[in-house]
């Protein structure tokens, strides 16, 4: 997911995306804790996507 893609979305769409990313992060953390996560790099990708969405949200609100 690129920041340029996120900038074209509305605030409501960004909030929905953020919520889905947070749920995905929780699921990945649970898999990691139980040693069921094969690709640990997914945690980093999801965390960065959350940061991107939050950054674009702050830009749109301000």
NUZALUM-467474 format. One record per residue (C-alpha): residue number from 0; z, y, x; residue in three letters. Coordinates in pm, 1 decimal. Layout:
N
{NUM {Z Y X} ala}
...
END
This chain:
62
{0 {0.0 0.0 0.0} unk}
{1 {-102.9 335.9 141.0} unk}
{2 {57.5 672.9 78.2} unk}
{3 {-277.6 812.2 -36.5} unk}
{4 {-287.2 548.2 -311.4} unk}
{5 {62.7 642.6 -420.5} unk}
{6 {-12.1 1014.9 -436.7} unk}
{7 {-269.0 954.9 -710.8} unk}
{8 {-12.0 787.0 -937.8} unk}
{9 {211.6 960.4 -1190.0} unk}
{10 {587.7 989.5 -1153.0} unk}
{11 {645.8 723.1 -1419.3} unk}
{12 {412.1 479.4 -1244.5} unk}
{13 {592.1 543.7 -916.0} unk}
{14 {929.0 472.1 -1076.2} unk}
{15 {799.4 142.0 -1213.9} unk}
{16 {657.7 53.3 -871.3} unk}
{17 {989.1 140.4 -705.0} unk}
{18 {1180.4 -79.6 -946.6} unk}
{19 {949.6 -375.4 -884.7} unk}
{20 {978.0 -328.3 -507.7} unk}
{21 {1357.4 -318.7 -526.7} unk}
{22 {1355.9 -642.8 -727.0} unk}
{23 {1122.5 -800.8 -472.4} unk}
{24 {1350.7 -687.6 -190.0} unk}
{25 {1650.8 -844.0 -361.3} unk}
{26 {1465.1 -1172.0 -410.0} unk}
{27 {1358.8 -1174.6 -44.8} unk}
{28 {1713.8 -1104.9 69.8} unk}
{29 {1842.2 -1396.8 -136.2} unk}
{30 {1575.2 -1626.8 6.3} unk}
{31 {1662.4 -1512.3 357.7} unk}
{32 {2032.2 -1574.9 299.9} unk}
{33 {1963.9 -1931.1 187.1} unk}
{34 {1713.7 -1996.4 468.9} unk}
{35 {1424.0 -2038.9 225.4} unk}
{36 {1221.8 -1741.6 351.0} unk}
{37 {932.8 -1849.0 571.6} unk}
{38 {785.9 -1504.6 647.1} unk}
{39 {1068.1 -1275.4 745.5} unk}
{40 {818.7 -995.0 809.4} unk}
{41 {790.2 -954.8 431.8} unk}
{42 {1134.6 -791.1 431.4} unk}
{43 {1010.3 -518.5 664.0} unk}
{44 {692.3 -461.3 461.1} unk}
{45 {881.5 -427.1 133.4} unk}
{46 {1140.8 -196.4 289.2} unk}
{47 {868.7 33.6 422.2} unk}
{48 {685.2 35.0 90.0} unk}
{49 {1008.8 138.2 -81.8} unk}
{50 {1041.1 425.7 163.5} unk}
{51 {680.8 530.7 97.1} unk}
{52 {731.5 533.4 -278.4} unk}
{53 {1055.6 728.8 -250.4} unk}
{54 {890.9 983.7 -21.5} unk}
{55 {599.4 1042.1 -259.0} unk}
{56 {841.8 1063.9 -552.5} unk}
{57 {1039.7 1335.6 -376.4} unk}
{58 {720.1 1526.2 -300.6} unk}
{59 {613.0 1514.7 -664.6} unk}
{60 {952.9 1613.0 -805.8} unk}
{61 {1008.7 1902.4 -566.4} unk}
END
